[in-house]
Amino acid sequence: MVVSRTGDWARARQLLAAGSSRLEGAMQAALHQEAHALRKEVVQGLTQQAPGGESLRPPSPLTLAARQLAGFSGTKALLVSGVLRNSISVVVEGDEAFIGVPRSAKSPDGESLVDVAQLQEYGGPPVVIPMTPKMRRFLFALLRQAGQARTGGSGRGVIVTQTPARPFLRPAFARFRQGASRRFLARVAKELGLGGPG
């Protein structure tokens, strides 16, 4: 049996030698594309008030009244100024991607945005706040602004408040996880010139 070669074998060797670096480059490009697509999903979820298709709990009437007294007119949860939403970032290192609020992110007044994100994502414990006369006047102003009647308190001179959970990352991540392997492979195929999403 005689074997004869046909075609451009030098070109075939060249393609095979470059194949691993092309595949690595295609995988890196696909990872970046998926990471930015997930960031977009999170940002759109906040903007539309339904991360991952799950509606965010709306702000309380007192929260809206406090916003109005501070000069903000928005009524969406987690979007007073857009600082939290705009801090959502993509960081790709090697074959891993981080999508979320970086530890270094700060609000204009220096508050740690990762702490704000964590409080909103998981909620917080009850907080007991001793009331000063000035705070009591502010609370009554909020109640008036919200159209709520003053109610009798315990007379202990404290107020208890709690931040409810408003998950905005986990629902988006869960939704995005569906079909992730298929999308990633299709992106790699497209980068290699084998077809894929347009």
C-alpha positions in Angstrom: 0.0 0.0 0.0 1.4 3.3 -1.1 0.5 6.6 0.7 0.7 9.8 -1.2 0.3 13.2 0.2 -1.7 15.8 -1.6 -2.3 19.4 -0.7 -0.2 22.0 1.0 1.4 20.1 3.9 3.6 23.0 4.9 0.5 25.1 5.4 -1.1 22.3 7.4 1.9 22.1 9.7 1.8 25.9 10.1 -1.9 25.8 11.0 -1.4 23.0 13.5 1.5 24.8 15.2 -0.5 28.0 15.5 -3.7 26.2 16.5 -3.1 26.2 20.3 -2.4 29.9 20.4 -5.4 30.6 18.2 -7.6 28.5 20.5 -6.3 30.3 23.6 -6.9 33.7 22.0 -10.4 32.6 20.9 -11.2 31.4 24.5 -9.9 34.7 26.0 -12.1 36.7 23.6 -15.1 34.5 24.4 -14.5 34.9 28.1 -14.4 38.7 27.8 -17.5 38.7 25.7 -19.4 36.5 28.2 -18.2 38.6 31.1 -19.4 41.9 29.5 -22.7 40.3 28.5 -23.3 39.3 32.2 -22.4 42.8 33.3 -25.0 44.1 30.8 -27.6 41.7 32.2 -27.0 43.0 35.8 -27.1 46.6 34.8 -30.3 46.2 32.7 -31.8 44.2 35.6 -31.2 47.2 37.9 -32.4 49.7 35.4 -35.6 47.7 34.6 -36.1 46.8 38.4 -36.1 43.1 37.6 -32.7 41.5 37.8 -32.8 38.0 36.4 -36.6 38.6 35.8 -37.3 38.9 39.5 -38.9 42.2 40.6 -37.0 44.3 43.1 -38.9 45.2 46.3 -39.8 48.9 45.9 -38.6 51.5 48.3 -40.8 52.2 51.3 -42.9 55.3 51.5 -40.5 56.7 54.1 -37.5 56.1 51.9 -39.2 57.9 49.0 -40.1 60.8 51.3 -36.5 61.0 52.5 -35.3 61.1 48.9 -37.8 63.9 48.1 -36.6 65.9 51.1 -33.0 65.4 49.9 -33.9 66.6 46.4 -34.1 63.3 44.6 -37.2 62.5 42.6 -36.6 58.9 41.6 -38.7 56.1 42.8 -36.7 53.0 41.7 -35.0 50.7 44.2 -31.2 51.0 44.3 -31.0 53.8 41.8 -30.9 57.1 43.7 -27.9 58.4 41.7 -26.8 55.4 39.6 -23.5 55.2 41.5 -24.0 51.5 42.6 -25.2 50.4 39.1 -22.3 52.2 37.4 -19.8 50.6 39.8 -20.5 47.1 38.4 -17.3 46.1 36.7 -15.7 43.3 34.7 -12.2 42.1 35.7 -10.7 39.3 33.7 -7.5 37.6 34.9 -6.3 34.5 33.1 -9.2 32.2 32.6 -11.4 33.7 35.3 -13.7 36.7 35.2 -15.1 38.8 38.1 -18.4 40.6 37.5 -19.6 42.7 40.4 -18.7 45.7 42.6 -14.9 45.8 43.2 -13.7 46.4 46.8 -12.0 49.6 45.6 -15.3 51.2 44.4 -16.3 54.2 46.4 -19.3 56.6 46.2 -18.6 60.3 45.7 -18.7 60.8 49.5 -16.2 58.0 50.1 -18.6 55.2 51.2 -17.5 51.6 50.2 -19.8 50.5 47.4 -19.0 46.8 48.0 -20.5 47.2 51.5 -23.6 48.9 50.0 -23.9 46.1 47.4 -23.6 43.4 50.1 -26.2 45.1 52.3 -28.7 45.4 49.4 -28.0 41.9 48.1 -28.5 40.1 51.5 -30.3 42.7 53.6 -29.1 43.7 57.1 -29.9 43.0 60.7 -32.2 45.1 62.8 -30.5 48.3 63.9 -31.6 50.1 67.1 -31.0 53.9 66.8 -31.4 56.2 69.9 -33.7 59.1 68.9 -32.6 62.7 69.5 -35.2 65.5 69.4 -33.8 66.5 66.0 -34.2 63.0 64.6 -37.7 62.8 66.0 -38.6 66.0 64.1 -37.1 64.6 60.9 -39.0 61.4 61.3 -42.3 63.3 61.7 -41.4 65.4 58.6 -40.9 62.1 56.7 -44.2 60.8 57.9 -45.9 64.0 56.8 -44.2 63.9 53.4 -45.2 60.2 53.0 -48.8 61.0 53.9 -48.6 58.6 56.9 -50.0 59.3 60.3 -47.9 59.5 63.4 -48.2 56.4 65.5 -47.5 55.9 69.1 -44.1 54.4 69.9 -42.9 52.5 72.8 -41.7 55.6 74.6 -38.2 54.2 74.9 -36.7 56.9 72.6 -35.4 54.5 70.0 -36.3 53.5 66.5 -35.6 50.1 65.0 -34.8 49.9 61.3 -33.8 47.1 59.0 -32.6 47.1 55.3 -34.5 44.4 53.4 -32.7 42.2 50.9 -33.0 43.4 47.3 -30.9 40.8 45.4 -29.6 42.2 42.1 -26.6 40.1 41.4 -27.6 36.5 42.3 -30.9 36.5 40.2 -29.0 37.9 37.2 -26.2 35.3 37.6 -28.7 32.5 37.9 -30.5 33.6 34.7 -27.3 34.1 32.8 -25.9 30.7 33.8 -28.6 29.1 31.6 -27.0 28.2 28.3 -23.6 29.6 29.3 -21.6 26.6 28.0 -23.4 26.6 24.7 -22.9 30.4 24.3 -19.2 30.2 25.3 -18.5 27.4 22.8 -20.4 29.3 20.1 -18.3 32.4 20.8 -15.1 30.4 20.6 -16.2 28.8 17.3 -17.0 32.3 15.9 -13.6 33.6 17.0 -11.9 30.7 15.2 -13.9 31.4 12.0 -16.1 28.3 12.4 -19.4 30.1 12.7 -21.2 31.1 15.8 -23.4 34.0 17.0 -23.6 37.1 14.7 
